[in-house]
Amino acid sequence: MYKSHTGCGGEIPDGILVPVSSLDRNIEKAFAMHSRFIADLKRAMPGSLGFEP
């Protein structure tokens, strides 16, 4: 609802959407790889973006 309200009002809040996926029959292995990727991505982001390591 917030997104619709701000978008219709002409406001564009800062944000990032990063889809994470992989092709792997082993679900646990795939989720572990996704978790590592997301953690690495957050560590690489500057603190000013709100992702303090």
Backbone as JSON Lines, residues from 0, in Angstrom:
{"i":0,"aa":"M","n":[0.82,-1.19,0.0],"ca":[0.0,0.0,0.0],"c":[0.86,1.25,0.0]}
{"i":1,"aa":"Y","n":[1.93,1.26,0.79],"ca":[2.82,2.42,0.85],"c":[3.4,2.72,-0.53]}
{"i":2,"aa":"K","n":[3.83,1.65,-1.24],"ca":[4.43,1.83,-2.55],"c":[3.43,2.48,-3.51]}
{"i":3,"aa":"S","n":[2.19,2.01,-3.5],"ca":[1.17,2.58,-4.38],"c":[0.91,4.04,-4.03]}
{"i":4,"aa":"H","n":[0.81,4.32,-2.74],"ca":[0.52,5.68,-2.29],"c":[1.63,6.65,-2.69]}
{"i":5,"aa":"T","n":[2.88,6.29,-2.43],"ca":[3.98,7.2,-2.75],"c":[4.19,7.31,-4.25]}
{"i":6,"aa":"G","n":[4.03,6.2,-4.98],"ca":[4.21,6.24,-6.43],"c":[3.17,7.11,-7.11]}
{"i":7,"aa":"C","n":[1.94,7.03,-6.68],"ca":[0.87,7.86,-7.26],"c":[1.03,9.32,-6.89]}
{"i":8,"aa":"G","n":[1.7,9.58,-5.77],"ca":[1.91,10.95,-5.33],"c":[3.13,11.6,-5.95]}
{"i":9,"aa":"G","n":[3.84,10.87,-6.81],"ca":[5.01,11.43,-7.47],"c":[6.31,11.22,-6.71]}
{"i":10,"aa":"E","n":[6.25,10.57,-5.54],"ca":[7.46,10.31,-4.77],"c":[8.06,8.98,-5.19]}
{"i":11,"aa":"I","n":[9.38,8.94,-5.3],"ca":[10.08,7.7,-5.62],"c":[11.1,7.45,-4.52]}
{"i":12,"aa":"P","n":[10.75,6.62,-3.51],"ca":[11.7,6.37,-2.43],"c":[12.89,5.55,-2.95]}
{"i":13,"aa":"D","n":[14.05,5.8,-2.35],"ca":[15.24,5.04,-2.72],"c":[15.08,3.6,-2.29]}
{"i":14,"aa":"G","n":[15.63,2.69,-3.07],"ca":[15.57,1.29,-2.72],"c":[16.25,0.44,-3.77]}
{"i":15,"aa":"I","n":[16.38,-0.82,-3.46],"ca":[16.99,-1.76,-4.39],"c":[16.29,-3.09,-4.24]}
{"i":16,"aa":"L","n":[16.04,-3.73,-5.35],"ca":[15.44,-5.05,-5.35],"c":[16.38,-5.95,-6.14]}
{"i":17,"aa":"V","n":[16.88,-6.97,-5.48],"ca":[17.84,-7.88,-6.11],"c":[17.28,-9.28,-6.06]}
{"i":18,"aa":"P","n":[16.78,-9.78,-7.19],"ca":[16.31,-11.16,-7.19],"c":[17.5,-12.12,-7.13]}
{"i":19,"aa":"V","n":[17.35,-13.17,-6.38],"ca":[18.41,-14.17,-6.23],"c":[17.81,-15.52,-6.59]}
{"i":20,"aa":"S","n":[18.42,-16.19,-7.55],"ca":[17.94,-17.51,-7.93],"c":[19.1,-18.33,-8.49]}
{"i":21,"aa":"S","n":[18.88,-19.62,-8.57],"ca":[19.87,-20.52,-9.16],"c":[19.18,-21.8,-9.58]}
{"i":22,"aa":"L","n":[19.85,-22.55,-10.43],"ca":[19.34,-23.85,-10.85],"c":[20.15,-24.91,-10.11]}
{"i":23,"aa":"D","n":[19.52,-25.54,-9.15],"ca":[20.19,-26.57,-8.37],"c":[19.11,-27.49,-7.81]}
{"i":24,"aa":"R","n":[19.26,-28.76,-7.99],"ca":[18.27,-29.72,-7.47],"c":[18.35,-29.85,-5.95]}
{"i":25,"aa":"N","n":[19.49,-29.46,-5.38],"ca":[19.68,-29.54,-3.93],"c":[19.24,-28.21,-3.32]}
{"i":26,"aa":"I","n":[18.04,-28.19,-2.77],"ca":[17.45,-26.94,-2.27],"c":[18.28,-26.35,-1.12]}
{"i":27,"aa":"E","n":[18.72,-27.18,-0.2],"ca":[19.5,-26.67,0.94],"c":[20.79,-26.01,0.46]}
{"i":28,"aa":"K","n":[21.46,-26.64,-0.5],"ca":[22.7,-26.08,-1.06],"c":[22.42,-24.74,-1.75]}
{"i":29,"aa":"A","n":[21.33,-24.69,-2.52],"ca":[20.98,-23.46,-3.23],"c":[20.67,-22.33,-2.24]}
{"i":30,"aa":"F","n":[19.89,-22.61,-1.21],"ca":[19.57,-21.57,-0.23],"c":[20.81,-21.1,0.51]}
{"i":31,"aa":"A","n":[21.72,-22.01,0.8],"ca":[22.97,-21.63,1.47],"c":[23.79,-20.7,0.56]}
{"i":32,"aa":"M","n":[23.83,-21.02,-0.73],"ca":[24.56,-20.18,-1.67],"c":[23.89,-18.8,-1.76]}
{"i":33,"aa":"H","n":[22.57,-18.75,-1.78],"ca":[21.85,-17.47,-1.82],"c":[22.16,-16.64,-0.58]}
{"i":34,"aa":"S","n":[22.15,-17.29,0.57],"ca":[22.43,-16.58,1.83],"c":[23.83,-15.98,1.82]}
{"i":35,"aa":"R","n":[24.82,-16.76,1.33],"ca":[26.2,-16.24,1.25],"c":[26.27,-15.06,0.29]}
{"i":36,"aa":"F","n":[25.6,-15.16,-0.86],"ca":[25.6,-14.08,-1.84],"c":[25.0,-12.81,-1.24]}
{"i":37,"aa":"I","n":[23.86,-12.94,-0.58],"ca":[23.2,-11.77,0.0],"c":[24.08,-11.15,1.09]}
{"i":38,"aa":"A","n":[24.69,-11.98,1.93],"ca":[25.57,-11.48,2.98],"c":[26.77,-10.75,2.37]}
{"i":39,"aa":"D","n":[27.36,-11.31,1.32],"ca":[28.49,-10.66,0.65],"c":[28.07,-9.34,0.02]}
{"i":40,"aa":"L","n":[26.89,-9.33,-0.59],"ca":[26.38,-8.11,-1.21],"c":[26.17,-7.01,-0.17]}
{"i":41,"aa":"K","n":[25.58,-7.37,0.97],"ca":[25.35,-6.4,2.04],"c":[26.67,-5.86,2.58]}
{"i":42,"aa":"R","n":[27.69,-6.72,2.72],"ca":[29.01,-6.27,3.2],"c":[29.67,-5.32,2.21]}
{"i":43,"aa":"A","n":[29.4,-5.5,0.93],"ca":[30.02,-4.66,-0.1],"c":[29.34,-3.3,-0.23]}
{"i":44,"aa":"M","n":[28.13,-3.15,0.33],"ca":[27.4,-1.89,0.24],"c":[27.96,-0.87,1.21]}
{"i":45,"aa":"P","n":[28.05,0.38,0.78],"ca":[28.49,1.42,1.71],"c":[27.5,1.56,2.87]}
{"i":46,"aa":"G","n":[28.01,1.89,4.04],"ca":[27.15,2.06,5.22],"c":[26.07,3.11,5.05]}
{"i":47,"aa":"S","n":[26.3,4.08,4.17],"ca":[25.31,5.15,3.97],"c":[24.03,4.62,3.33]}
{"i":48,"aa":"L","n":[24.06,3.4,2.79],"ca":[22.86,2.82,2.21],"c":[22.01,2.09,3.24]}
{"i":49,"aa":"G","n":[22.46,2.1,4.47],"ca":[21.7,1.49,5.54],"c":[22.0,0.03,5.79]}
{"i":50,"aa":"F","n":[23.02,-0.49,5.14],"ca":[23.41,-1.88,5.32],"c":[24.72,-1.93,6.07]}
{"i":51,"aa":"E","n":[24.64,-1.76,7.36],"ca":[25.84,-1.84,8.19],"c":[26.23,-3.3,8.37]}
{"i":52,"aa":"P","n":[27.49,-3.67,8.07],"ca":[27.9,-5.08,8.25],"c":[27.93,-5.49,9.7]}
